[in-house]
Amino acid sequence: MLDKTKRLIPAIALLASLLVSLPIAQSPANANGKQKMCGRISQASSRSAARLPYASSKYNQAVALQVMSKTYDWCGAEYSCLVTLWNHESGWKANAHNPSGAHGIPQALPGSKMSSAGADWRTNPTTQIKWGLHYIRSRYGTPCGAWAFWTSHRWY
């Protein structure tokens, strides 16, 4: 099973990169185009996550894509910004911790702030991702807004 999973990871990564690069219809004639595209991405991401090792960075990224497209209707460039942001912050590791007290994938400071998303905030990547996306929405509007802030301050 592990060998099969290892062979699937490059294919899933390619699929995710292709999905991110797809243009999203913005014409008034197709007002639901973005929602439909994000919905398809969410479904593909859900299938991808089911095939990946739990809590690997690729698994966590697939979960994030699923949550952000379903909950916030973000996909495409917003996903790309989120991947870049959290690559810099934690490498997508749920157990990432730094001496300042920042913890988890989104590097919440203090980490205990994530308890508002669930009691399992210390170890559950999905809880951390949900909290992190909510934080980004409330403070920066979008992942690209958070990334723009990060590039000039080296924190968000």
Stockholm file with secondary structure:
# STOCKHOLM 1.0

chainA/1-156         MLDKTKRLIPAIALLASLLVSLPIAQSPANANGKQKMCGRISQASSRSAARLPYASSKYNQAVALQVMSKTYDWCGAEYSCLVTLWNHESGWKANAHNPSGAHGIPQALPGSKMSSAGADWRTNPTTQIKWGLHYIRSRYGTPCGAWAFWTSHRWY
#=GR chainA/1-156 SS CHHHHHHHHHHHHHHHHHHHHSCCCCCGGGTTHHHHHHHHHHHHHHHHHHHSCTTCHHHHHHHHHHHHHHHSCCCTHHHHHHHHHHHHHTTTCTTCBCTTSCBTTTTBSSGGGGGGGCTTTTTCHHHHHHHHHHHHHHHHSSHHHHHHHHHHHSCC
#=GC SS_cons         CHHHHHHHHHHHHHHHHHHHHSCCCCCGGGTTHHHHHHHHHHHHHHHHHHHSCTTCHHHHHHHHHHHHHHHSCCCTHHHHHHHHHHHHHTTTCTTCBCTTSCBTTTTBSSGGGGGGGCTTTTTCHHHHHHHHHHHHHHHHSSHHHHHHHHHHHSCC
//
